[in-house]
Amino acid sequence: MCALTGRKYTYAESRDIAHRFAASLRKMGFKSRDTLAVVLPNIPEFPLVLFGAIEAGCIVTTVNPAFTPGMPAHSL
């Protein structure tokens, strides 16, 4: 359970949500080896999105939602 939001998922719920997200990505036109940038804070849905994208065959990159516009370029 998430201490901040109180949300929690069973294994079966997690699997179903990730599977449905993968199907949605495919329906939107994402193909195997397409890159998907995930911009989410540390919330219970983060791994569900991650696993769904991987199931769809996507390459996943993450972006910290707390970054300010200049921070990503500065960190290189």
C-alpha positions, 0 to 999 in steps of 0.5 A: 500500500502506498503510504501517501495515497493509500492505493494498493493493488493485488498481483492479479490487479497489477497484471491486468492493468499492465496488460490493458496498458500494453494493449492500449499502447499497441492500439495507439500505434506503438510498435516494438522497439519504439521509445516511451518516456514515462514521466511519473512520480514514485506512485503505485501506478509507476511499475504498472506503466513500466511493465505494460510498456515492456509487455508492448515491446517498448523501450522505456526511458524515465523522466523525473517530473520534478526537473525544471526545464534547464535541469536535464540539459545541465545534468549531461 
